[in-house]
Amino acid sequence: MKIEKIFIEEEARNGEIALSLPKRFPKAQVVYIDNHADIWGRVKKPYLHKRDSLNLFIAHKKGSLVKEAPDAYGISGEPHYYFIHAYNCIYECDYCYLQGYFNSPDLVLFVNHQEIMASMQEIADKTTGNLWFHAGEFSDSLALTHLTNELSFYHDFAKRNSKCFIELRTKSANIKELMKLDPLPNFITSFSLSPKNKIKSHDLKTPSLAARLKAIEKLYKAGHPIGLHFDPVIHTDQFEEEYQELINEVSNIIPLNKVEYISIGVVRFTKDVYSQVKKNYPKTTYFHSELTKGEDGKIRYPRPMRHWILGKIKDMCLKAGAIEKAVYLCMEE
């Protein structure tokens, strides 16, 4: 990861991250600013510019710190929220919705974790029963944790609030900081997995399937709860064989009845993201498949086709030992 400039908000300049990160990237120019929003994303920067270099912003998140998640974001029956601890990702998945969401691929690390957790606590205090807080909506939850040292904050929050489940969504194998923490039943690491050939073709710059499986195995053996996301599923004529092989590989390292939950979802886009994906990756294979715009505005496989795909993979999971109530279809009605 080549960092060209590090922009640090004055409000954050004396914090641990602001003091340590410039030492990690000694060639990067350090610039102190009042507000990251005055610079970041003000001029549209091509998504693929991230291949050459990135700027890094260290900032305080303003406005809404925790947001209600959309329907079918997690297992139904309990409220789901996501908290915003960063913008953008060091990886380059060719279907990633961030390329049509922000005006810039530059990284923003928010450091006001106490304020974020205060918003989470306020929601928890008003909620009866269990609820979920998800990390990873706008960034990968583990990829930079060796730099941000933020996991311990949210781990402590989970320890204090047994009814609050925190999910770290990731494609990373960077579990060093996580392994320093004691396992908690409500502090869950969930890995997005695809067949190895799909990772190679579409999950650019991400850890391989073998590396992710090794990370899952280490965490599971250490007692950390694991979730799985088979998402996004990209249809090919061989998808059944590919996913059967993937499920077999996963089952060899963790029994599926020990997995906290398994979500399954097909590749999908908003109109703006779809336009950017076609521009950035015109040769990617899934544009040979039948994609249509649904009533919700999302571009994805027609409902009968995607439910057939999702049903096939769900059946594979159940036959491999997954608990039915722990398997859900992501972002489906």
C-alpha positions, 0 to 999 in steps of 0.5 A: 500500500503506497500512501502519498499524503496523510491528512490529519484533522487538527482535532485528531493530531494528538491521538495515538493513530495520528502520532504513529501512522506517519512513522509507518509511512515515512515517505508520505507527506503529512498535512494538517487540516481542519476538516477532512470533508473539505478535501476528501471527495471534493474533486472526483478521483478515479476509483482505479487510481488506488492501484498507484497510490492513495491518500490517507485521512485521519479524522473524526466522524461527524453526523450520524455515527450508527445507522439502521441496516436495510432489511435482510442485512442479517438474520431476521427477528432482531434489530441490525445497525452498522457503525462507521469507523472508516471509509474505503478499502485497500482491496479491489474487488471488481464488483465493489459498490464503493466505486460508485458510492464515493467520489474518491478511493482515498482511505479515511480512518475515523478515530472518535471511537468513544463517540461511536460507542456512545451512539451504540450504547444509546441505541442499546439502552433503548432496545429490549432484547438482542441487537446487532452492530455490524462493522465493514459496510464502507471498509474491511473490518480487519485489513488495517487493524494492525494500524488502527488498534481499534478492535479492543474498543469494540471488544470492550463494548461487547463485553459490557453489553452481552445483548449486543452482538458485534460483527466484523465483516472481512475478506482479510486474513489479518487476525493478529490483533484479534488473536490478542483478544479473549473470545466473546460469544457476542464478538463475531468475525464473519468472512466473505468467501468465494470459490478460489477461481472467483477470488482470483478473478474478481477479489483483486488484491485480497488474501487467497481462499487458502489464507482466509481458511487458515485465518478461520481455522486459527480463530475457531481453534482459539474459541472465537465465533465465526460467521460466513458470507457466501456473497456475492455469488457470481453465476457460471455454468460450473457454480454448483461444482465450485460451491460444493468444493468451497463448502467441503473445504470450509467443512474440513476446518470448521463444522458448519453446525458450529458456524454462527450464521451463513448468509448467501447473496448474489452479485447486485448493483445500484444503477450508479455502481453498475455504470462504474463497474462497466467502465472500470472492468468492461471484460469481467465475466458476469456481464455475460449473465442475465442481469435485470433491474428489479422493482427495488432499483437494484440490478441483479439476476431475475428473481427466479434465477437468483432464488434457484441459485441461492436455493442450491447453495443453501441446500449444499450448506444444510446437507453439510451440517449447517443449522437451517435457522442460521442460514439466511438469504442476504438482501432478499425479500 
